[in-house]
Amino acid sequence: MIEPTEETRHVASCFLHSDEVDISSETRKIAAEVDAAGKHEPNLCEDGIPVDVLEKLLPGDDVVVLEEPNVAGGLGYRFAKRTFDVLASSAALVLLAIPMAAIAFKIKLESQGSVIYAQDRIGKGGAIFKVFKFRSMYTDAEARGAQWATGDDPRVTPFGKVMRKTRLDEIPQFWNVLKGDMSLIGPRPERPAFCEAFEKRIHGWHYRTLVRPGLSGLAQVSGGYDLLPAEKALYDIKYIENRSIGLDLRIVWLTVKTIFTGDGAR
């Protein structure tokens, strides 16, 4: 996630106008930590989401009702967006071939097991697809315990910690973009268990799947690291209603700027 800067807050203010939520910074920090841990938890499908984790992700007892958005972007926009996705992801895979090989070598050198692992995510129309990542955990992660660790997780390899911090583990997702599972820009894809749980308190959460999920999105460059799920959904809905070539390029620019400058990165 990316913390808001003056520039990214300006982008957000153009699209999102809602009352401030009275949630403490500590509550937000805890929610962000368990959310990040859940993105990597290997036993989520088997064990489900613990009640205390859901309470941290969805503080309070309010139910949010989202209005179904009108999906912006006509045929010309969709063609241009898909063309850009194919060209950009192809170029990225070629340019990053040597760095990816180096990352793969480092992973194999540090721990046994496959270099890439796949994880179920919800895509456009609610379809389940496999998102690809560089493996950041030991292959015997279950034996090391510490499920839902939000601090120093012993299941994560030393290099895995570096990859997670710098988002290097997500480079293989350019292949997901090339395949058509994802786009460069769109709502971040969520794991099925979270979608099911969030829908119970955020009615209309599934509207996020009206478009392809993305590597980055409006919520990531505008909202900040500690957005709650309901707030992320609001940004995603606003993106769906206002998506355009100009907005997509703006989000790409802010994402690239953060990657290279480290400004606001978490």
TORLUMLUM-608021 format. One record per residue (C-alpha): residue in one letter; x, y, z. Coordinates in pm, 1 decimal. Layout:
N
- dovo | u | v | w
- A | X | Y | Z
...
This chain:
266
- dovo | u | v | w
- M | 0.0 | 0.0 | 0.0
- I | 97.6 | 366.0 | -40.0
- E | 54.7 | 634.8 | 218.1
- P | -117.1 | 950.8 | 95.0
- T | 98.1 | 1245.6 | -9.9
- E | -24.7 | 1595.2 | -92.2
- E | -34.1 | 1501.0 | -459.3
- T | -221.4 | 1173.4 | -412.0
- R | -469.2 | 1329.4 | -170.7
- H | -554.3 | 1582.1 | -444.2
- V | -639.5 | 1296.0 | -680.4
- A | -855.7 | 1134.8 | -413.4
- S | -1044.3 | 1455.5 | -337.6
- C | -1158.2 | 1473.8 | -699.5
- F | -1349.5 | 1148.5 | -668.4
- L | -1427.1 | 1067.6 | -305.6
- H | -1639.7 | 1289.4 | -85.0
- S | -1748.6 | 1116.7 | 235.3
- D | -1769.8 | 1198.6 | 605.7
- E | -1463.9 | 1128.5 | 818.7
- V | -1481.1 | 793.1 | 994.3
- D | -1408.9 | 814.9 | 1365.7
- I | -1151.1 | 534.6 | 1376.6
- S | -831.4 | 572.8 | 1577.5
- S | -494.6 | 556.5 | 1403.7
- E | -399.5 | 256.5 | 1617.4
- T | -712.0 | 68.4 | 1508.3
- R | -631.1 | 146.9 | 1147.1
- K | -270.8 | 31.3 | 1190.6
- I | -379.9 | -300.4 | 1340.6
- A | -635.0 | -351.4 | 1060.6
- A | -369.7 | -282.2 | 797.9
- E | -130.2 | -531.4 | 957.7
- V | -379.1 | -818.0 | 974.5
- D | -496.2 | -737.4 | 621.5
- A | -137.9 | -760.7 | 493.3
- A | -85.9 | -1086.2 | 682.4
- G | -402.4 | -1230.6 | 532.3
- K | -273.2 | -1172.1 | 181.0
- H | -2.2 | -1431.3 | 252.3
- E | -164.1 | -1668.5 | 503.4
- P | -120.6 | -2018.0 | 349.7
- N | -396.0 | -2189.6 | 550.8
- L | -673.5 | -1939.3 | 488.5
- C | -877.8 | -2172.5 | 266.0
- E | -865.5 | -2454.3 | 520.4
- D | -894.8 | -2260.5 | 845.5
- G | -1098.2 | -1955.9 | 742.2
- I | -1064.2 | -1608.5 | 890.8
- P | -1046.0 | -1599.4 | 1272.2
- V | -1321.4 | -1397.4 | 1440.5
- D | -1073.4 | -1164.5 | 1608.8
- V | -910.9 | -1088.8 | 1272.9
- L | -1247.0 | -994.3 | 1120.4
- E | -1318.5 | -770.7 | 1418.3
- K | -993.4 | -585.4 | 1352.3
- L | -1061.7 | -553.8 | 979.4
- L | -1422.8 | -445.5 | 1031.0
- P | -1424.0 | -241.7 | 1354.9
- G | -1761.2 | -143.2 | 1496.0
- D | -2091.8 | -292.0 | 1387.6
- D | -2199.5 | -58.5 | 1107.7
- V | -2322.0 | -204.3 | 779.1
- V | -2214.5 | -17.5 | 465.8
- V | -2444.7 | -26.9 | 164.7
- L | -2281.6 | 55.8 | -168.6
- E | -2479.9 | 174.4 | -466.6
- E | -2427.3 | -20.6 | -787.1
- P | -2197.6 | 191.0 | -1005.0
- N | -2235.9 | 274.6 | -1369.4
- V | -1926.2 | 131.0 | -1535.4
- A | -1749.6 | 409.4 | -1723.0
- G | -1544.3 | 354.1 | -2036.5
- G | -1678.7 | 266.8 | -2377.5
- L | -1552.6 | 23.9 | -2639.9
- G | -1267.6 | 254.6 | -2745.8
- Y | -1145.7 | 291.5 | -2389.0
- R | -1161.6 | -83.3 | -2321.3
- F | -968.1 | -158.0 | -2641.5
- A | -701.8 | 100.8 | -2557.5
- K | -677.7 | -21.3 | -2198.3
- R | -633.0 | -384.7 | -2299.1
- T | -379.7 | -293.2 | -2568.0
- F | -179.0 | -92.6 | -2316.2
- D | -200.3 | -379.6 | -2065.2
- V | -62.3 | -629.2 | -2318.1
- L | 217.1 | -403.2 | -2442.8
- A | 320.7 | -280.6 | -2097.2
- S | 313.0 | -622.1 | -1928.6
- S | 503.4 | -780.7 | -2218.8
- A | 768.6 | -509.7 | -2199.7
- A | 790.5 | -545.1 | -1821.6
- L | 840.8 | -923.4 | -1841.3
- V | 1118.5 | -878.0 | -2098.3
- L | 1293.8 | -593.5 | -1914.2
- L | 1264.2 | -768.6 | -1579.9
- A | 1371.5 | -1111.2 | -1707.8
- I | 1723.7 | -1086.6 | -1564.9
- P | 1613.0 | -937.6 | -1229.4
- M | 1346.6 | -1209.3 | -1202.1
- A | 1608.5 | -1476.1 | -1268.7
- A | 1824.5 | -1324.9 | -995.0
- I | 1529.1 | -1321.3 | -754.6
- A | 1448.9 | -1684.2 | -839.4
- F | 1812.2 | -1783.3 | -776.7
- K | 1811.9 | -1605.7 | -441.2
- I | 1488.6 | -1778.4 | -337.6
- K | 1624.1 | -2122.4 | -428.7
- L | 1954.1 | -2046.0 | -256.6
- E | 1778.8 | -1951.8 | 65.6
- S | 1511.8 | -2222.3 | 87.2
- Q | 1391.4 | -2533.1 | -89.9
- G | 1070.5 | -2540.9 | -288.6
- S | 914.2 | -2381.0 | -592.7
- V | 1005.2 | -2023.9 | -679.0
- I | 651.2 | -1921.1 | -777.0
- Y | 332.5 | -1996.1 | -590.4
- A | -26.7 | -1942.3 | -695.7
- Q | -312.4 | -1814.3 | -483.3
- D | -686.7 | -1796.1 | -550.8
- R | -825.6 | -1448.2 | -607.0
- I | -1161.4 | -1315.6 | -723.8
- G | -1154.2 | -1162.9 | -1071.3
- K | -1397.0 | -992.8 | -1305.6
- G | -1750.7 | -1120.4 | -1272.6
- G | -1663.6 | -1313.7 | -958.1
- A | -1450.6 | -1567.5 | -1146.1
- I | -1170.3 | -1726.2 | -946.4
- F | -822.0 | -1709.7 | -1095.5
- K | -470.3 | -1791.1 | -981.2
- V | -254.7 | -1490.3 | -897.9
- F | 118.6 | -1555.0 | -916.3
- K | 382.4 | -1440.9 | -669.3
- F | 740.4 | -1514.4 | -581.6
- R | 742.4 | -1743.8 | -278.9
- S | 831.7 | -1552.8 | 37.4
- M | 767.5 | -1827.0 | 295.2
- Y | 948.3 | -2147.4 | 380.4
- T | 780.3 | -2451.7 | 224.3
- D | 724.0 | -2596.0 | 573.7
- A | 551.8 | -2276.3 | 687.4
- E | 273.1 | -2466.1 | 863.7
- A | 525.3 | -2644.5 | 1087.4
- R | 664.2 | -2310.6 | 1201.4
- G | 332.2 | -2194.0 | 1345.2
- A | 264.2 | -1821.9 | 1397.5
- Q | -54.0 | -1809.6 | 1191.2
- W | -174.3 | -1459.3 | 1113.1
- A | 154.2 | -1314.4 | 1238.0
- T | 164.6 | -937.6 | 1194.5
- G | 513.8 | -884.2 | 1330.6
- D | 827.1 | -1094.4 | 1292.2
- D | 675.7 | -1402.2 | 1124.9
- P | 920.0 | -1698.6 | 1147.5
- R | 755.0 | -1856.2 | 843.2
- V | 886.3 | -1578.4 | 617.3
- T | 1235.9 | -1619.5 | 473.4
- P | 1488.0 | -1335.8 | 519.0
- F | 1472.5 | -1251.0 | 149.0
- G | 1095.7 | -1294.0 | 161.6
- K | 1076.9 | -1004.9 | 408.1
- V | 1270.7 | -788.8 | 162.7
- M | 1043.3 | -888.9 | -124.9
- R | 727.4 | -811.9 | 69.5
- K | 855.4 | -474.7 | 181.4
- T | 957.4 | -374.7 | -171.5
- R | 667.8 | -558.3 | -346.0
- L | 916.9 | -759.4 | -552.5
- D | 711.8 | -1070.9 | -478.0
- E | 432.8 | -929.6 | -696.2
- I | 639.4 | -899.2 | -1017.3
- P | 501.9 | -1230.5 | -1157.3
- Q | 158.0 | -1068.2 | -1166.8
- F | 259.4 | -904.1 | -1494.8
- W | 191.4 | -1251.9 | -1634.6
- N | -162.0 | -1230.2 | -1491.0
- V | -204.1 | -900.1 | -1675.5
- L | -76.3 | -1048.7 | -2001.3
- K | -314.4 | -1345.1 | -1963.9
- G | -608.4 | -1114.4 | -1910.9
- D | -685.3 | -1212.9 | -1551.8
- M | -586.9 | -864.1 | -1439.2
- S | -526.0 | -514.5 | -1568.3
- L | -248.4 | -275.7 | -1474.6
- I | -506.8 | -48.7 | -1312.2
- G | -818.6 | -155.8 | -1127.4
- P | -941.8 | -267.0 | -783.8
- R | -689.1 | -494.5 | -614.1
- P | -807.3 | -859.3 | -630.8
- E | -914.3 | -1010.1 | -300.7
- R | -908.1 | -1366.4 | -171.6
- P | -1244.4 | -1552.2 | -181.8
- A | -1270.4 | -1592.1 | 195.7
- F | -1235.5 | -1217.1 | 249.3
- C | -1488.1 | -1135.3 | -22.8
- E | -1743.1 | -1362.5 | 140.5
- A | -1682.0 | -1213.2 | 484.4
- F | -1675.3 | -849.9 | 368.6
- E | -1999.7 | -882.8 | 172.0
- K | -2185.4 | -947.8 | 496.7
- R | -2090.3 | -604.9 | 634.0
- I | -2022.4 | -417.0 | 308.9
- H | -2326.7 | -483.4 | 95.1
- G | -2217.5 | -440.4 | -265.6
- W | -1854.2 | -535.8 | -209.8
- H | -1892.7 | -756.4 | -517.7
- Y | -1943.2 | -447.6 | -735.9
- R | -1564.2 | -420.0 | -735.2
- T | -1561.4 | -719.0 | -970.7
- L | -1754.0 | -537.8 | -1244.3
- V | -1413.0 | -465.6 | -1398.7
- R | -1081.8 | -651.3 | -1412.7
- P | -876.0 | -627.4 | -1093.0
- G | -548.6 | -438.0 | -1116.7
- L | -188.7 | -434.1 | -1004.5
- S | -255.2 | -88.6 | -862.6
- G | -561.3 | 127.2 | -819.5
- L | -708.8 | 452.6 | -700.5
- A | -730.8 | 326.8 | -342.3
- Q | -361.2 | 236.3 | -339.1
- V | -232.0 | 573.5 | -462.4
- S | -489.2 | 795.4 | -294.5
- G | -622.8 | 642.0 | 21.4
- G | -315.2 | 531.7 | 208.3
- Y | -177.5 | 227.6 | 384.2
- D | -435.9 | 219.6 | 660.8
- L | -763.1 | 233.9 | 469.1
- L | -1031.7 | 6.8 | 606.3
- P | -1201.4 | -237.7 | 363.3
- A | -1516.5 | -24.1 | 336.5
- E | -1306.9 | 280.1 | 247.6
- K | -1112.6 | 84.6 | -13.7
- A | -1443.2 | -23.8 | -164.1
- L | -1555.6 | 339.7 | -189.9
- Y | -1241.3 | 431.9 | -381.9
- D | -1283.1 | 129.5 | -607.0
- I | -1644.1 | 220.0 | -682.6
- K | -1543.6 | 575.9 | -762.1
- Y | -1273.5 | 446.6 | -995.0
- I | -1524.4 | 224.6 | -1176.8
- E | -1759.6 | 520.0 | -1221.0
- N | -1487.5 | 756.4 | -1345.7
- R | -1231.0 | 536.2 | -1516.8
- S | -1071.7 | 682.3 | -1826.0
- I | -740.5 | 677.9 | -2006.9
- G | -640.0 | 997.8 | -1828.3
- L | -718.9 | 858.8 | -1483.8
- D | -544.0 | 528.7 | -1557.8
- L | -228.8 | 708.0 | -1673.3
- R | -241.4 | 928.9 | -1363.9
- I | -255.8 | 622.5 | -1136.8
- V | 26.8 | 456.8 | -1333.5
- W | 239.7 | 768.4 | -1288.3
- L | 174.4 | 790.2 | -914.6
- T | 246.2 | 417.8 | -873.0
- V | 574.8 | 434.8 | -1065.5
- K | 674.4 | 751.5 | -880.3
- T | 626.0 | 580.5 | -546.3
- I | 818.8 | 270.0 | -654.8
- F | 1123.4 | 471.1 | -761.4
- T | 1120.6 | 740.7 | -493.7
- G | 994.3 | 532.2 | -203.8
- D | 783.2 | 833.6 | -105.8
- G | 493.2 | 703.4 | 98.5
- A | 570.3 | 337.0 | 41.4
- R | 491.3 | 95.5 | 322.4
